[in-house]
Amino acid sequence: MLKVASNKKKRLYYHFVVFLVGAVFLIIANTVLGIGKEFQIFGKEWFVFAILAWLFLFLIHVFNVFITNRFMGKAWEQQQMEKLMSKQQARIEKIKTELKKEAPHIAESEIYNEELKAIEKTSELTIIVAAGENDAIGKDNKLIWHLSDDLKRFKKLTSEHHIIMGRKTFESFPKPLPNRTHVVISRQPSYQAPDGVIVVNSLERAIEVAKNDVQPFIIGGGQIYQQAISLADKIEITRVHSEFEADTFFPKIDLSIWKEIDNVFHKKDSEHEHEFSFITYIKK
Ligand SMILES: NC(=O)c1ccc[n+]([C@@H]2O[C@H](COP(=O)([O-])OP(=O)(O)OC[C@H]3O[C@@H](n4cnc5c(N)ncnc54)[C@H](OP(=O)(O)O)[C@@H]3O)[C@@H](O)[C@H]2O)c1
């Protein structure tokens, strides 16, 4: 920065010398060599005006180096920036000290908020599903297999709870299942269901309806699982260890989001034509 300033001054000095030499040359050119001897402006020789014009340019140069550049040049800008930065630094330091003082209170309130959330979130929204190795869950609005222990487990887990389902899954039952509150999701404004069956027009509304249940279950089908998987806290899946032809599938379980916490294998036998495992996942 200093080098730039001294270069400017050096250039100004050269300008001054050239100006002096030039002025002498103009005087000699007119008075001794007789160049433009007859040419006068307001009764004065032309070199007087030429020297004055040059002097004016020189003064502009002086002004530029000592005034404009000093107050608005790069060095001045840098100086202002440094001042501003040191002020901001002082402010940051002040905020840091204040934050240190406040940190214990903030920590306390965070713990308090977490506790509050835990109190507020008392229900565990659980997906229950049976899916093949290729995630197949249904074909032609029917289940693909008959696994008696899986049905028993479904009954045991869901009894006395809300079971949330899509309209198509509801229609795949011959009649509503006993000892469970059915919440059926449909976009049809006047969808008719038997007495006791709650009909809602969105998944969010279904979850809201079941909010006082400690463990409401999402029981399918494909469309509803797809929408519910990001909202659920738990998945109870019966993984049937075969691949099936199907038209409805369960979404992929993302193991970066879900953690397996239980896995019970079941062999093939007279009542079960496929091997399967009861697997429980919870959200990490
Ligand atoms: N393996 C298993 O564990 C399992 C479990 C359950 C079902 N299943 C199988 O899955 C199949 C049925 O699944 P699916 O995907 O075809 O149908 P679904 O999910 O049972 O129901 C779809 C219907 O739900 C309603 N719906 C969906 N999203 C909605 C939203 N955001 N708002 C309002 N309404 C909404 C619509 O009803 P409207 O058309 O009336 O508007 C839609 O047609 C069957 O094959 C069944 O056997 C398998």
The ligand as an SDF file (V2000), in Angstrom:
LIG
                    3D

 48 52  0  0  0  0  0  0  0  0999 V2000
  -49.4590  -57.2700    3.4850 N   0  0  0  0  0  0  0  0  0  0  0  0
  -50.0040  -56.4020    4.2820 C   0  0  0  0  0  0  0  0  0  0  0  0
  -49.6100  -56.2680    5.4450 O   0  0  0  0  0  0  0  0  0  0  0  0
  -51.1150  -55.5350    3.7970 C   0  0  0  0  0  0  0  0  0  0  0  0
  -51.7910  -54.6880    4.6840 C   0  0  0  0  0  0  0  0  0  0  0  0
  -52.8140  -53.8920    4.1890 C   0  0  0  0  0  0  0  0  0  0  0  0
  -53.1710  -53.9740    2.8450 C   0  0  0  0  0  0  0  0  0  0  0  0
  -52.5110  -54.8190    2.0340 N   0  0  0  0  0  0  0  0  0  0  0  0
  -52.8310  -54.9040    0.6090 C   0  0  0  0  0  0  0  0  0  0  0  0
  -52.6330  -53.6240    0.0140 O   0  0  0  0  0  0  0  0  0  0  0  0
  -53.5370  -53.4810   -1.0740 C   0  0  0  0  0  0  0  0  0  0  0  0
  -54.3200  -52.1850   -0.8870 C   0  0  0  0  0  0  0  0  0  0  0  0
  -53.4170  -51.0950   -0.8850 O   0  0  0  0  0  0  0  0  0  0  0  0
  -53.6130  -49.8400   -1.8790 P   0  0  0  0  0  0  0  0  0  0  0  0
  -52.3460  -49.0810   -1.9160 O   0  0  0  0  0  0  0  0  0  0  0  0
  -54.1590  -50.3590   -3.1720 O   0  0  0  0  0  0  0  0  0  0  0  0
  -54.7960  -49.0430   -1.2000 O   0  0  0  0  0  0  0  0  0  0  0  0
  -54.9700  -48.4050    0.2510 P   0  0  0  0  0  0  0  0  0  0  0  0
  -53.7110  -47.7000    0.6360 O   0  0  0  0  0  0  0  0  0  0  0  0
  -55.4950  -49.4310    1.1890 O   0  0  0  0  0  0  0  0  0  0  0  0
  -56.1280  -47.3520   -0.0070 O   0  0  0  0  0  0  0  0  0  0  0  0
  -56.0000  -46.4050   -1.0170 C   0  0  0  0  0  0  0  0  0  0  0  0
  -57.1400  -45.4220   -0.8710 C   0  0  0  0  0  0  0  0  0  0  0  0
  -56.9890  -44.6420    0.3180 O   0  0  0  0  0  0  0  0  0  0  0  0
  -57.4460  -43.3290    0.0910 C   0  0  0  0  0  0  0  0  0  0  0  0
  -56.3160  -42.4200    0.2440 N   0  0  0  0  0  0  0  0  0  0  0  0
  -55.0110  -42.6560    0.0400 C   0  0  0  0  0  0  0  0  0  0  0  0
  -54.2740  -41.5850    0.3370 N   0  0  0  0  0  0  0  0  0  0  0  0
  -55.1310  -40.6330    0.7470 C   0  0  0  0  0  0  0  0  0  0  0  0
  -54.9870  -39.3110    1.1880 C   0  0  0  0  0  0  0  0  0  0  0  0
  -53.7730  -38.7220    1.2770 N   0  0  0  0  0  0  0  0  0  0  0  0
  -56.0950  -38.6030    1.5250 N   0  0  0  0  0  0  0  0  0  0  0  0
  -57.3060  -39.1750    1.4420 C   0  0  0  0  0  0  0  0  0  0  0  0
  -57.5220  -40.4270    1.0410 N   0  0  0  0  0  0  0  0  0  0  0  0
  -56.4410  -41.1580    0.6920 C   0  0  0  0  0  0  0  0  0  0  0  0
  -58.0250  -43.2910   -1.2990 C   0  0  0  0  0  0  0  0  0  0  0  0
  -59.3790  -43.6720   -1.1430 O   0  0  0  0  0  0  0  0  0  0  0  0
  -60.5380  -43.1530   -2.1280 P   0  0  0  0  0  0  0  0  0  0  0  0
  -60.2290  -43.8100   -3.4280 O   0  0  0  0  0  0  0  0  0  0  0  0
  -61.7990  -43.6290   -1.5040 O   0  0  0  0  0  0  0  0  0  0  0  0
  -60.4090  -41.6640   -2.1600 O   0  0  0  0  0  0  0  0  0  0  0  0
  -57.2390  -44.3960   -1.9840 C   0  0  0  0  0  0  0  0  0  0  0  0
  -57.8700  -44.9300   -3.1250 O   0  0  0  0  0  0  0  0  0  0  0  0
  -54.3960  -54.7160   -1.0450 C   0  0  0  0  0  0  0  0  0  0  0  0
  -53.8750  -55.6610   -1.9490 O   0  0  0  0  0  0  0  0  0  0  0  0
  -54.2690  -55.2430    0.3460 C   0  0  0  0  0  0  0  0  0  0  0  0
  -54.5050  -56.6310    0.4400 O   0  0  0  0  0  0  0  0  0  0  0  0
  -51.4920  -55.5950    2.4750 C   0  0  0  0  0  0  0  0  0  0  0  0
  1  2  1  0
  2  3  2  0
  2  4  1  0
  4  5  1  0
  4 48  2  0
  5  6  2  0
  6  7  1  0
  7  8  2  0
  8  9  1  0
  8 48  1  0
  9 10  1  0
  9 46  1  0
 10 11  1  0
 11 12  1  0
 11 44  1  0
 12 13  1  0
 13 14  1  0
 14 15  2  0
 14 16  1  0
 14 17  1  0
 17 18  1  0
 18 19  2  0
 18 20  1  0
 18 21  1  0
 21 22  1  0
 22 23  1  0
 23 24  1  0
 23 42  1  0
 24 25  1  0
 25 26  1  0
 25 36  1  0
 26 27  1  0
 26 35  1  0
 27 28  2  0
 28 29  1  0
 29 30  1  0
 29 35  2  0
 30 31  1  0
 30 32  2  0
 32 33  1  0
 33 34  2  0
 34 35  1  0
 36 37  1  0
 36 42  1  0
 37 38  1  0
 38 39  2  0
 38 40  1  0
 38 41  1  0
 42 43  1  0
 44 45  1  0
 44 46  1  0
 46 47  1  0
M  CHG  2   8   1  16  -1
M  END
$$$$
